[in-house]
C-alpha cells in the first residue's frame, strides 16, 4: 500500500478509498485522483470507471477545491458526468457509445479522430498532428502503429537447444 495511506484506506483493485471530495479516507488534506482513487456514490457503488474522462474531471475538481481551500470556502463534491466512450478498432473502424446511442464503423472512427484531434492543445499542434494522420492515412504508413516483431519459432527453438546443451555440458 502507498506510504502515508493506512491499510484500511485501500479498497478493491488496490485503489485508494476517497470521500466525495477526493480526500483519502481518514485524512484531512491528502487527496487521490484518477485510476488510483476509488470514489463511490449511488450510481457507482464500486467506484468510477478507470478512464481518462474520470481522471480529467477529478483533476479539474481537485484544482478548484484546492483554490477553495486557500480561500476558506467549502469543497464541492465530485459528480462524474459520463460523456460517452469511443474506441478505434482499426482503420476506418471504431465503436461509440454516446448518451446511450451505440454505433460503429466509419462514422464512429471519424468522430474518434475529430474528438482526439480537438483535445490536443494548441492550434499548431492540432494542424501538425492532423497532417501527420492524413499523410499516414493516404500513404498507408504504419509508423503510427505498434511495432511487434514476428515470432520466429525456429530461432526460439535453436535458443532452447543451445541452452539445453550448455546446461548439460556444465553438469558433466
C-alpha positions as CSV (number, residue, x, y, z in Angstrom):
1,X,0.0,0.0,0.0
2,X,1.2,3.6,-0.6
3,X,3.2,5.4,2.0
4,X,1.1,7.7,4.1
5,X,-2.1,5.7,3.5
6,X,-3.4,3.3,6.1
7,X,-4.0,-0.3,5.1
8,X,-7.8,0.2,5.7
9,X,-7.7,3.1,3.1
10,X,-7.1,0.6,0.3
11,X,-10.1,-0.8,-1.5
12,X,-10.7,-3.3,-4.3
13,X,-8.0,-3.4,-7.1
14,X,-5.6,-1.6,-4.6
15,X,-7.3,1.7,-5.2
16,X,-7.2,4.4,-2.6
17,X,-10.6,4.9,-1.0
18,X,-11.6,8.6,-1.0
19,X,-14.6,10.6,0.0
20,X,-16.7,12.6,-2.4
21,X,-14.2,15.5,-2.1
22,X,-11.4,13.2,-3.3
23,X,-9.8,13.2,0.2
24,X,-8.2,10.0,1.2
25,X,-10.4,8.4,3.9
26,X,-9.1,9.1,7.3
27,X,-7.0,12.1,6.3
28,X,-7.5,15.9,6.3
29,X,-5.7,17.3,3.3
30,X,-4.4,14.2,1.4
31,X,-6.1,13.7,-2.0
32,X,-6.1,11.0,-4.6
33,X,-7.5,11.2,-8.2
34,X,-7.6,9.1,-11.4
35,X,-7.0,5.4,-11.6
36,X,-5.6,5.2,-8.1
37,X,-8.7,6.7,-6.5
38,X,-11.9,4.9,-5.6
39,X,-14.8,7.3,-5.2
40,X,-18.1,5.6,-4.7
41,X,-21.6,7.1,-5.0
42,X,-25.1,5.8,-5.6
43,X,-24.6,5.4,-9.3
44,X,-21.1,3.9,-9.0
45,X,-21.1,1.9,-5.7
46,X,-17.9,0.1,-6.7
47,X,-16.1,3.3,-7.8
48,X,-16.0,5.1,-11.1
49,X,-14.5,3.5,-14.2
50,X,-10.8,3.9,-14.7
51,X,-10.9,6.0,-17.8
52,X,-9.4,9.4,-18.8
53,X,-12.7,11.2,-18.5
54,X,-12.9,10.4,-14.8
55,X,-9.3,11.5,-14.2
56,X,-9.7,14.7,-16.1
57,X,-12.9,15.7,-14.3
58,X,-11.4,14.7,-10.9
59,X,-8.2,16.7,-11.7
60,X,-10.3,19.8,-12.5
61,X,-12.4,19.4,-9.4
62,X,-9.4,18.9,-7.2
63,X,-7.7,22.1,-8.6
64,X,-10.9,24.0,-7.9
65,X,-11.2,22.6,-4.4
66,X,-7.6,23.5,-3.6
67,X,-8.4,27.1,-4.6
68,X,-11.5,26.9,-2.5
69,X,-9.4,25.6,0.5
70,X,-6.9,28.5,0.1
71,X,-9.9,31.0,0.0
72,X,-11.5,29.4,3.1
73,X,-14.5,28.1,1.1
74,X,-16.1,24.7,1.4
75,X,-15.3,21.9,-1.1
76,X,-17.6,20.8,-3.9
77,X,-18.2,17.0,-4.2
78,X,-17.2,15.0,-7.2
79,X,-20.0,14.3,-9.6
80,X,-19.0,12.3,-12.7
81,X,-20.5,13.3,-16.0
82,X,-20.2,10.5,-18.5
83,X,-19.6,11.9,-21.9
84,X,-19.6,8.6,-23.6
85,X,-17.0,6.2,-24.9
86,X,-15.0,6.0,-28.2
87,X,-12.5,3.3,-29.3
88,X,-10.8,2.7,-32.6
89,X,-10.6,-0.9,-33.7
90,X,-8.8,-0.5,-37.0
91,X,-8.5,1.8,-40.0
92,X,-11.9,3.3,-40.7
93,X,-13.4,1.4,-37.8
94,X,-14.4,2.4,-34.3
95,X,-17.2,1.9,-31.8
96,X,-19.0,4.7,-30.0
97,X,-21.4,4.8,-27.0
98,X,-22.7,8.3,-26.5
99,X,-25.7,9.1,-24.4
100,X,-26.9,5.5,-24.8
101,X,-26.7,5.7,-28.5
102,X,-24.3,3.0,-29.8
103,X,-22.9,2.9,-33.3
104,X,-19.7,1.8,-35.1
105,X,-17.9,1.9,-38.4
106,X,-16.6,4.8,-40.4
107,X,-18.8,7.4,-38.7
108,X,-17.5,6.4,-35.2
109,X,-13.9,6.4,-36.5
110,X,-14.3,9.9,-37.9
111,X,-15.9,11.1,-34.7
112,X,-13.0,9.5,-32.7
113,X,-10.5,11.3,-34.9
114,X,-12.1,14.7,-34.5
115,X,-12.6,14.3,-30.8
116,X,-9.0,13.3,-30.2
117,X,-7.6,16.0,-32.6
118,X,-9.6,18.7,-30.8
119,X,-8.3,17.5,-27.4
120,X,-4.7,18.3,-28.5
121,X,-3.6,21.6,-27.0
122,X,-2.5,24.4,-29.4
123,X,-3.6,25.2,-32.9
124,X,-0.2,24.4,-34.4
125,X,-0.1,21.0,-32.7
126,X,-3.5,20.2,-34.0
127,X,-2.5,21.1,-37.5
128,X,0.7,19.1,-37.3
129,X,-0.9,16.0,-35.8
130,X,-3.9,16.3,-38.3
131,X,-1.5,16.5,-41.3
132,X,0.6,13.6,-39.9
133,X,-2.6,11.5,-39.6
134,X,-3.7,12.4,-43.1
135,X,-0.3,11.5,-44.5
136,X,-0.3,8.2,-42.7
137,X,-3.9,7.5,-43.8
138,X,-3.4,8.2,-47.5
139,X,0.0,6.5,-47.7
140,X,-0.9,3.5,-45.6
141,X,2.1,4.3,-43.4
142,X,2.4,2.1,-40.5
143,X,4.7,4.2,-38.3
144,X,1.8,5.2,-36.0
145,X,1.0,1.6,-35.2
146,X,2.5,-0.8,-32.6
147,X,5.8,-2.4,-33.7
148,X,5.7,-6.1,-32.8
149,X,8.3,-8.4,-34.0
150,X,7.2,-11.5,-35.9
151,X,7.5,-14.6,-33.8
152,X,10.3,-16.8,-35.2
153,X,9.7,-20.4,-33.9
154,X,13.0,-21.7,-35.4
155,X,15.1,-19.1,-33.7
156,X,13.3,-19.7,-30.4
157,X,13.9,-23.4,-30.7
158,X,17.6,-23.0,-31.6
159,X,18.0,-20.9,-28.5
160,X,16.3,-23.6,-26.3
161,X,18.5,-26.3,-27.8
162,X,21.7,-24.2,-27.2
163,X,20.7,-23.5,-23.6
164,X,19.9,-27.2,-23.0
165,X,23.3,-28.3,-24.5
166,X,25.2,-25.6,-22.5
167,X,23.4,-26.8,-19.3
168,X,24.3,-30.5,-20.0
169,X,27.9,-29.6,-20.5
170,X,28.1,-27.7,-17.2
171,X,26.6,-30.8,-15.4
172,X,29.3,-33.1,-16.8
